[in-house]
């Protein structure tokens, strides 16, 4: 009986430890340049911009699924912007219109919506891409602060 209780206890303990795995990624400094980007392993991450010169790069690989992907920063405590740079699997920057559809015609894509509580970019992916997401203080008088970055596939 003791053996069964011990095994049950161990099974429950393992379940609790694995089940309580952290569901949010956190930025890893240094991540001020693309080559040091924090991998967005889960669909959500937390970060902070500590000064006007601080920049946070995140990286995510998206498949050629034809889906519309939304990247947003929200829960902003400062005036921040989100920028998206697309690279092919050979690590070459690509033109915005070459591999995905978007309503924006900039390269990089820029959220840059003044005085909003969130910033968002939508893209429909046609080719497998490595996307670098840059969070920084807005150029027009922004301020530092914390944020949550989120990757959602839109139906």
VMD Tcl script that draws the C-alpha trace (Angstrom):
set ca {
  {0.00 0.00 0.00}
  {2.84 2.38 0.87}
  {4.42 1.67 -2.49}
  {1.20 2.56 -4.34}
  {0.82 5.79 -2.36}
  {4.47 6.71 -3.03}
  {4.05 6.09 -6.76}
  {0.80 8.09 -6.83}
  {2.48 10.93 -4.94}
  {5.38 10.98 -7.41}
  {3.03 10.93 -10.41}
  {1.02 13.85 -9.00}
  {4.21 15.75 -8.17}
  {5.58 15.31 -11.70}
  {2.24 16.36 -13.16}
  {2.19 19.50 -11.04}
  {5.77 20.45 -11.92}
  {5.32 19.86 -15.65}
  {1.81 21.33 -15.67}
  {2.99 24.53 -13.98}
  {5.61 25.22 -16.63}
  {6.01 28.93 -17.27}
  {3.65 30.00 -20.07}
  {5.27 33.36 -20.78}
  {8.68 34.06 -22.35}
  {10.81 36.84 -20.91}
  {13.28 38.92 -22.88}
  {16.89 37.91 -22.38}
  {19.44 40.73 -22.29}
  {21.42 41.54 -24.24}
  {18.92 41.64 -27.09}
  {19.63 45.09 -28.54}
  {20.69 43.76 -31.96}
  {19.07 41.26 -34.31}
  {21.78 38.64 -33.76}
  {20.97 38.60 -30.03}
  {17.18 38.37 -30.41}
  {15.19 36.59 -27.71}
  {13.33 33.61 -29.17}
  {9.57 33.94 -28.73}
  {9.10 30.25 -27.89}
  {5.60 30.65 -26.65}
  {3.02 32.93 -28.16}
  {3.52 35.60 -25.51}
  {6.47 37.37 -23.93}
  {7.23 40.18 -21.50}
  {9.87 42.86 -21.81}
  {10.85 46.37 -20.89}
  {12.54 49.28 -22.61}
  {14.69 51.00 -20.00}
  {15.85 54.05 -21.98}
  {15.49 55.83 -25.32}
  {18.51 53.90 -26.64}
  {17.30 50.46 -25.45}
  {15.87 48.16 -28.13}
  {14.43 44.68 -27.73}
  {14.63 42.17 -30.57}
  {12.47 39.05 -30.58}
  {12.60 36.30 -33.23}
  {9.98 33.82 -34.39}
  {9.93 31.44 -37.37}
  {6.60 31.14 -39.16}
  {5.72 28.42 -41.66}
  {4.40 28.98 -45.17}
  {0.90 28.29 -43.90}
  {-1.04 31.02 -45.69}
  {-2.38 32.12 -42.31}
  {-2.63 35.71 -41.14}
  {-0.31 36.30 -38.21}
  {-0.82 39.18 -35.81}
  {2.04 40.55 -33.75}
  {1.19 43.09 -31.11}
  {2.67 44.79 -28.13}
  {0.16 45.60 -25.42}
  {-0.05 46.53 -21.74}
  {2.27 49.41 -22.56}
  {3.53 51.63 -19.77}
  {5.45 53.83 -22.21}
  {5.03 55.14 -25.76}
  {6.61 52.27 -27.71}
  {6.44 51.02 -31.28}
  {6.72 47.61 -32.91}
  {8.69 47.00 -36.10}
  {8.88 43.77 -38.10}
  {11.77 42.66 -40.30}
  {11.35 39.56 -42.48}
  {14.22 37.28 -43.44}
  {14.25 34.16 -45.57}
  {15.73 30.89 -44.35}
  {19.08 31.92 -45.91}
  {19.24 34.89 -43.49}
  {18.64 37.52 -46.18}
  {16.23 40.40 -45.57}
  {13.32 40.25 -47.98}
  {11.02 42.86 -49.43}
  {7.70 43.17 -47.63}
  {5.66 42.31 -50.71}
  {7.74 39.28 -51.73}
  {6.69 36.72 -49.13}
  {3.64 38.06 -47.37}
  {0.59 40.21 -47.86}
  {0.01 43.25 -45.72}
  {-1.90 46.48 -45.90}
  {1.36 48.32 -45.20}
  {3.93 48.92 -47.90}
  {6.96 49.63 -45.75}
  {10.05 47.61 -45.11}
  {10.36 47.13 -42.21}
  {6.73 47.07 -41.22}
  {6.08 49.62 -38.51}
  {3.17 49.90 -36.10}
  {3.97 53.46 -34.99}
  {0.47 54.44 -33.89}
  {0.81 57.39 -31.50}
  {-0.84 57.34 -28.09}
  {-2.26 53.81 -28.23}
  {-2.26 51.18 -25.51}
  {-1.23 48.56 -28.05}
  {0.62 48.40 -31.35}
  {-0.14 45.74 -33.95}
  {1.08 44.37 -37.29}
  {-0.79 41.78 -39.40}
  {0.82 39.71 -42.15}
  {-0.35 36.80 -44.28}
  {2.61 34.50 -44.85}
  {3.28 32.85 -48.24}
  {6.80 31.50 -47.55}
  {8.60 30.19 -44.49}
  {10.02 33.27 -42.77}
  {12.19 34.23 -39.86}
  {10.61 37.34 -38.39}
  {12.50 39.77 -36.19}
  {10.29 41.95 -34.04}
  {11.82 45.14 -32.70}
  {10.30 46.99 -29.76}
  {11.65 50.49 -29.19}
  {10.68 53.97 -28.03}
  {8.64 55.78 -30.68}
  {10.75 58.25 -32.64}
  {8.32 61.14 -32.14}
  {8.67 61.78 -28.42}
  {8.09 58.30 -27.07}
  {8.94 57.13 -23.58}
  {10.40 53.96 -22.10}
  {8.29 51.36 -20.31}
  {7.26 47.73 -20.08}
  {5.17 45.71 -22.53}
  {3.75 42.32 -23.45}
  {4.44 40.96 -26.93}
  {1.92 38.55 -28.43}
  {1.75 36.37 -31.56}
  {-1.74 35.32 -32.62}
  {-2.95 33.52 -35.74}
  {-6.12 35.19 -37.00}
  {-8.89 33.02 -38.42}
}
mol new
graphics top color blue
foreach p $ca { graphics top sphere $p radius 0.5 }
foreach p [lrange $ca 0 end-1] q [lrange $ca 1 end] { graphics top cylinder $p $q radius 0.2 }
display resetview
